[in-house]
Amino acid sequence: MKRIVITAAALVAFAAPAGTAAATTSKADKQEAKKECRALRGTIKAEREAFRAEFSSFGACVHKKASEAKAERKEARRNAAQECRDERSKGPEAFREKYGTNHNKKNAFGKCVSQKAKAKLHKQDKEDAAAAEEFKNAAKECDDERGDTAQSRKAFAEKYGTNHNKNNAFGKCVAQKAHDQGGEGNQDDTSHGQSGDDHGQSGDDHGQSGDDHGKPSS
């Protein structure tokens, strides 16, 4: 009977969608996503139209951007960990003195990773803000190009529209111009997994204070 219960539990576990836990975004990811989506949505009519064309709704934007925030946070921590390993390898004692904060300095690695990851995320936040401005600027440019006359709107639709009725022209125009500016339309949504090296930490890596185990906040 015990074996049957264990087997059933195992079957339930295997039935769960693969990557469900890994795909879960944190409260911080969602808060960051809401902030970015508000910036992207803008305030004027052309900006709102471009936002709807890109994301369809505010909720859809938050879902997408929260996933991106999670991937950025994960990548920042992974890259920070590698940088800290490289720095530590050049002088372990100096490394402990520089970053360690507890009595035996064994939390040095965690403090180093936290510090560097936060810096990387801060830089990413600035890039996201710049991309949002470029996205909204593209919306204004496309609105100006589309014009107000029937003739100008028809020419605009023919130039940018790709579906059967050309009603996706505005969204395509914004995406193209934002891409050309290196902004929102040129982002890579691919998430990056952790490399195997992240699990091969030496003893010092495990002597982290409580704060070091959480994801760094932006």
DRENZALUM-947648 format. One record per atom (N, C-alpha, C, CB): residue in one letter; y, z, x. Coordinates in steps of 0.2 Angstrom, whole numbers, plus 5000, padded with zeros to 4 digits. Glycine has a CB too. Layout:
# DRENZALUM-947648
AYZX;...
//
This chain:
# DRENZALUM-947648
M499450005004;M500050005000;M500650005004;M500050064995;K500650045009;K501250045014;K501349975017;K501150105019;R500849945019;R500849885022;R501149835017;R500149855025;I500949835011;I501249785006;I501949795005;I500849794999;V502249865005;V502949875004;V503349845010;V503049945003;I503049855016;I503449835022;I503449755022;I503049855028;T502949725020;T502849655020;T503349625015;T502149625018;A503449655009;A503949635004;A504649645006;A503849674997;A504749695010;A505449705012;A505649655017;A505549775015;A505149635021;A505249585027;A505349525023;A504649585031;L505049505018;L505149445014;L505849435011;L504649435009;V506049495009;V506749495006;V507249485012;V506849565003;A507149515017;A507549505023;A507649435025;A507349555029;F507049405026;F507049335028;F507349285022;F506349315029;A507349305016;A507549265011;A508349265011;A507349295004;A508649315014;A509349315014;A509649255018;A509649385017;P510249225016;P510449175019;P510649185026;P511149145016;A510449135031;A510549145038;A511249145039;A510249085042;G511449195044;G512149205046;G512549235041;G512349135048;T512349275036;T512749305031;T513149355034;T512349335025;A512849405038;A513249455041;A513749425046;A512749505045;A513549375050;A513949345055;A514549315052;A513649295059;A514449285045;A515049245042;A515549295039;A514749205037;T515349355038;T515849405035;T516449415039;T515449475033;T517049405035;T517649415038;T517949485037;T518249365036;S518349515042;S518549585041;S519149585037;S518649615048;K519449645035;K520049655032;K520649635036;K520149735030;A520549645042;A521149625047;A521149545047;A521049645054;D520549515047;D520549435047;D520849415041;D519849415047;K520749445035;K521049415029;K521749435028;K520649455023;Q521949485031;Q522749505031;Q523049455035;Q522849575034;E522749435041;E523049385045;E523149325042;E522749385052;A522549305038;A522549235035;A523049235030;A521849225032;K523149285026;K523649285021;K524349275023;K523649355017;K524449305029;K525149295032;K525249225034;K525249345038;E524749195037;E524749125040;E524849085034;E524149105044;C524449095028;C524549055022;C525149055019;C523949065017;R525449115019;R526149115016;R526649075020;R526349195016;A526549075027;A527049035031;A526948965030;A526849055038;L526248945029;L526148875028;L526348845021;L525348865029;R526348895016;R526448875009;R527248855008;R526348925004;G527648895012;G528348875012;G528648895006;G528448805014;T529248875005;T529648894999;T529948834995;T530248935001;I530048774998;I530348714995;I529748674992;I530748674999;K529948624987;K529448584983;K529048544988;K529848544978;A529248514993;A528848474997;A528348515001;A529348435002;E528548575003;E528148615007;E527548635003;E528448675010;R527748654997;R527148674992;R526648624990;R527548704985;E526948564989;E526548504988;E526048484994;E526948444987;A526348495000;A525948485006;A525348535006;A526348485012;F525548595005;F525048655005;F524548645000;F525448715003;R524648624994;R524148604989;R523748544991;R524448594982;A524048494994;A523648444996;A523148465002;A524048384999;E523348505006;E522948525012;E522348575010;E523348555017;F522548625005;F522148685004;F521848684997;F522448745006;S522248654992;S522148654985;S522348724982;S521348644983;S522248774985;S522448844982;S522648894988;S521948874977;F522948944986;F523148994991;F522449034993;F523649054988;G522049044988;G521349074990;G520949034995;G520949084984;A520948964994;A520548924998;A520848925005;A520548854996;C521548935006;C521848935012;C521649005016;C522648935011;V521649055012;V521449125015;V520749125017;V521549175010;H520349095013;H519649085015;H519549055022;H519149055010;K519848995022;K519848955028;K520148985034;K520148885027;K520749015033;K521049045039;K520749115041;K521849055037;A520449145037;A520149205039;A519549195043;A519849245032;S519149135041;S518649115046;S518849095053;S518249055042;E519449065053;E519749045059;E519949105063;E520348995058;A520249155060;A520449215063;A519849255066;A520849265058;K519349255062;K518749285065;K518449255071;K518149285060;A518449185071;A518249145077;A518749155083;A518149075075;E519349155082;E519849165087;E519749235090;E520549165084;R519649285086;R519549355088;R518949365093;R519549405082;K518449335090;K517749335094;K517849295101;K517249295090;E518149235101;E518249205107;E518749235112;E518549135105;A519249265109;A519749305113;A519349365117;A520349335109;R518949395113;R518549455116;R518049425121;R518249495111;R517749375120;R517249345125;R517549325131;R516849285122;N518149285130;N518549265136;N518849325140;N519049215134;A519049375137;A519349435140;A518749465144;A519649475135;A518249475141;A517649505144;A517449475151;A517049505140;Q517449405151;Q517349365157;Q517849375162;Q517249295155;E518449375160;E519049385165;E518949455168;E519749375161;C518849505164;C518749575166;C518149585171;C518649625161;R517649545170;R517049545175;R517249515181;R516449505172;D517649465181;D517849425187;D518349475191;D518249365186;E518749505187;E519249555191;E518849615194;E519749575186;R518449635190;R518049695192;R517649685199;R517549725187;S517349625199;S516949605205;S517349595211;S516649535203;K517949595211;K518449585217;K518549655220;K519049555215;G518449705216;G518549775218;G518449825213;G519349785220;P517849855212;P517649895206;P518049965206;P516949915207;E518249995212;E518550055212;E519250045210;E518550085219;A519649985212;A520249975210;A520349955203;A520549915214;F519749925200;F519749905193;F519749965189;F519149865192;R519350015191;R519250075187;R519950115187;R518750125190;E520250115193;E520950155193;E521450115189;E521150155200;K521450055188;K521950015185;K521850025177;K521849945187;Y521250025175;Y521050015168;Y520850085165;Y520649965166;G520450125169;G520150185166;G520650235164;G519650215171;T520450265158;T520850315155;T520550385154;T521150295149;N519850385154;N519550455153;N519450485160;N518850445149;H519050545160;H519050585166;H518650545172;H518650645164;N518150505170;N517750475175;N517950395176;N517050485174;K518450375172;K518650305172;K518050255170;K518850285179;K517550275167;K517050235165;K517250195159;K516450275164;N517750205156;N517950165150;N518450105152;N518350205145;A518450095159;A518850045162;A518749975159;A518850045169;F518149955159;F517949885156;F518149875149;F517149875157;G518049925145;G518249925138;G518949915137;G517949975134;K519349955141;K520049955140;K520349885143;K520350015144;C520049865148;C520249795151;C520149745146;C519849785157;V519549745143;V519449695138;V519849695132;V518649695135;S520049755129;S520449765124;S521149745125;S520449845122;Q521449755131;Q522049735133;Q522149665134;Q522249765140;K521649635137;K521749555138;K521549525131;K521249535143;A521149545127;A521049515121;A521649515116;A520449545117;K521949575116;K522549575112;K523149525114;K522849655112;A523149525121;A523649475123;A523449405121;A523649475131;K522849385121;K522649315119;K522749305112;K521949305121;L522649355108;L522749355101;L523449345099;L522449405097;H523849385103;H524649375102;H524849305103;H524949435106;K524649275108;K524749205110;K524549165105;K524449185117;Q523949175102;Q523649135097;Q524149135090;Q522949145095;D524349195089;D524749205083;D525449165084;D524949285082;K525749165090;K526349125091;K526149055090;K526649145098;E525649035092;E525448955092;E525348945084;E524848945096;D525048985080;D524948975073;D525548975069;D524449035070;A526049015071;A526749015068;A527048945070;A527149075071;A527048925076;A527348865078;A527048805074;A527248855085;A526348805073;A525948755069;A526148755062;A525248765070;A526348815059;A526548815052;A527248785051;A526548895050;E527648795056;E528348765056;E528248685056;E528748785061;E527848665061;E527748595062;E527448565055;E527248575068;F526948595052;F526648575046;F527248565040;F526148625043;K527648615040;K528148615035;K528648555037;K528548685034;N528848545043;N529248495045;N528948425043;N529448495053;A528348425044;A527948355042;A528048345035;A527248365044;A528048395031;A528048395024;A528748365022;A527948455020;K529248395025;K529948365024;K530048295026;K530448415027;E529748275032;E529848205034;E529548165029;E529548205041;C528948185027;C528548135022;C528948135015;C527848165021;D529248185013;D529648185007;D530248135008;D529848255005;D530548145013;D531048095014;D530848025015;D531448115021;E530348015018;E530047945019;E529847915012;E529447935024;R529547955008;R529347935001;R529847914997;R528947994998;G530447944997;G531047924994;G530947944986;G531147854994;D531447914982;D531547934975;D531447874971;D532147964974;T531447814974;T531447754970;T530647734969;T531847694973;A530547694964;A529847674962;A529647624968;A529847634955;Q530047584971;Q529947544976;Q529747574982;Q530447494978;S530147634984;S529947664990;S529347704989;S530547714992;R529147734984;R528547774982;R527947724982;R528647814976;K528047664980;K527447624980;K527347604987;K527647554976;A527847594991;A527747574998;A527447635002;A528347555002;F527647695001;F527347755004;F526647755002;F527747815001;A526447744996;A525747754994;A525347704997;A525747744986;E525547644998;E525147595001;E525047605008;E525547525000;K525547635011;K525547655019;K525047705020;K526247665021;Y525047755016;Y524647815018;Y524047835013;Y525147875018;G524047805007;G523547825003;G522847795005;G523647794996;T522347825004;T521647805006;T521147805001;T521447845012;N521347834995;N520847834990;N520947784985;N520847904986;H520647774979;H520647714975;H521347714971;H520147724970;N521647764970;N522347764967;N522947784971;N522347814960;K522747794977;K523247804982;K523647874981;K523747754983;N523347914977;N523747984975;N523648034981;N523548004969;N523248014986;N523248064992;N523748044997;N522448064994;A524148004996;A524647975001;A525048035004;A525047924998;F525348075000;F525748135003;F525348175008;F526048174997;G524748195006;G524348245010;G524148205016;G523748265006;K524048145016;K523848105022;K524448095027;K523548035020;C524948085024;C525548075028;C525748145032;C526248055023;V525748195028;V525848265031;V525348275037;V525848315026;A524648265035;A524148275040;A524248235046;A523448265037;Q524448175045;Q524548125051;Q525148145055;Q524748055049;K525748165052;K526348185056;K526248255059;K526948185051;A525848295056;A525748365059;A525248355065;A525448415054;H524848315064;H524348295070;H524748265076;H523848245068;D525148225074;D525548195080;D526048245083;D526048135077;Q526248295080;Q526648345083;Q526248405086;Q527048385077;G525548395085;G525148445089;G525048505085;G525348455096;G525248505078;G525248565074;G524648575070;G525848565070;E524748595063;E524248615059;E523648565058;E524548635052;G523848505058;G523348455057;G522848435063;G523648385055;N523048475068;N522648455074;N522248515076;N523048435080;Q522048565072;Q521648625074;Q520948605073;Q521848685069;D520548645077;D519848635077;D519548695074;D519548635085;D519148685068;D518948735064;D518248765067;D518848715057;T518048745073;T517348755075;T517348835078;T517148715081;S516848875076;S516848935078;S516348935084;S516448985073;H516548985089;H516148985095;H515749055095;H516648985101;G515149045097;G514649105097;G514749135104;G513949085096;Q514549195105;Q514549235111;Q514049205116;Q514449305110;S514249205122;S513749185127;S513249235129;S514149155133;G512749225132;G512249275134;G512549325139;G511649235137;D513049305143;D513249345148;D513549415145;D513749315152;D513749405138;D514149465135;D513649525134;D514449445129;H513049505135;H512549565133;H512249595140;H511949535129;G512449565145;G512149585152;G512649625155;G511949535156;Q512949675152;Q513449715155;Q513149775159;Q513949745150;S513549795164;S513349855168;S513449915165;S513649845175;G513249975168;G513350035165;G514050055163;G513050085170;D514550035167;D515250045166;D515450015159;D515650025171;D515149965157;D515349925151;D515249965145;D515049855151;H514750015146;H514550055140;H514950115139;H513750065140;G515350135144;G515650195144;G516350185141;G515750225151;Q516350155135;Q517050145132;Q517150195127;Q516950075128;S517850205126;S518050255121;S517950225114;S518750275122;G518050265109;G517950245102;G518350185100;G518050295097;D518950175103;D519350125101;D519150055104;D520050135103;D518750055109;D518549995112;D518049955109;D518350005119;H517649995104;H517149955101;H517349915095;H516650005098;G517949925093;G518249885087;G518549825090;G518649925083;K518649775085;K518949715087;K519649725088;K518849655082;P519949695093;P520649715095;P521149685089;P520949685101;S521549725087;S522049705082;S522549655085;S522349755078;S522849605081;S523349565083;S523949595082;S523349495080;
//
